[in-house]
Amino acid sequence: PTSNHGNNINARTNDIWRRCLFLHQRLSLSTESEPNISLVSYLLTSIFDDEVDTARRNRKQTSIMSDDESTSSAESAVEEKEPEEVTDLSNSDVCTKYQEASKIVNLALQGLIGQCIPGAQVLDLCKFGATIIDTSASKMHTKKVNGVAIEKGVAFPVCVSVNDVICNNSPLGSEELEPLKAGDIVKIDLGCHIDGYISVAAHTLIVPTGPGETPEVDAEIGNVAVAAYNAMLVAAASIKAGAKNTAVTEIVNKVADAYGVNAISSVRMHQMKRFVIDGVKEVALKDPTADELEAGEEKVDECAFDQAEVYAVDVAMSTGEGKPRPSGVHRTTVFKRNVEANYRLKMKNSRYLLSEVDKKFPTLPFTLAHFDDERA
């Protein structure tokens, strides 16, 4: 027993002894007389009953303390177990990061629109947009979390595609392209992420004759532009919990038919997750034909949208057939690491490039213009 327990026993013994003396005095029991058996029996019974009651109270208190300790231990175990991180829109912090990335994307997009004037170089425009994204993102979430800096910056390379080039044009420094001229149709694509939460944007414009001027637009170009815009609106409204991706494809094609244009078959909308720009769930703008399926085009699997998911609504329309063809002029410069593939490379430059990609762009798309050594 502990010292406190011993003190408690002594205190009870002294209390019982005082009560014995009190009873002794009341019954006029003389210390010199013979012991009174009934009195002794009474005193012993009183002492025994008191000890039994005390023991019962102690056991009850011990039981209550044990229950409290068990509850406290269980609560501690629950507290020690780390909760699973919520990375969809049901988390307010996630919503905030999406909104922050969206503001940066819109800021960069507005800056690029103002820079699309006659004489502007496509390469300079791409660098300009990337600088805005990186500079703006670097000012946010500067504190480290658990000793690790929050990743942020470009989520999709700034691409400026002119005229018949559909998208993903991000030239290298060694490539010489014609500067923009009045009347050119320019498509801008870009993306930003904060802690892996991605916002992307795209915009189509016609280069004006000068800064602040209104460009001239013929009826055919205006028609396809309005078709793409309205298809984007109805597609965004149709992506809701419980709806099917096939329904979105159907309504996009109805809009295209109403304006007498065609959706570009290879363009798809994708679900986006943290550090994932093209998730498993997809929405086709147009179902592939039998000939396209034979040529290797894959049909999008049917899926349903769930609450709190994020999607990139990507719409592209054409006055032609809506079937993209190889350019033959522009080389492919935008890539994304296939995280499911392992490579055994022999060439030194190839190993260097793969190492840099794994360090800087393990999951998100990148452009070869990010690397200093183009030989890789």
ABEGO torsion letter per residue (X at the ends): XBAAAAAAAAAAAAAAAAAAAAAAAAAGBBAABBBBAAAAAAAAAAAAAAAAAAAAAAAAAAAAAAAAAAAAAAAAAAAABBBBBBABAABAAAAAAAAAAAAAAAAAAAAAAAABBBGBBAAAAAAAAAAAAAAAAAABGABBBGGBBBBBEBABBBBBBBEABABGBBBBAABBBBBBBBGBBBBBBBBBBBGGBBBBBBBBBBBBABBGBBBBBBAAAAAAAAAAAAAAAAAAAABBBGBBAAAAAAAAAAAAAAAGBBBBAABBBBBBBBGBABBABBBBABBBBAAAAAAGBBBBBBBBBBBGBBBBBBBBBBABAGBBBBAGABBBABBBBBAABBBBBABAAAAAAAAAAAAABAABBBBAAABABAAX
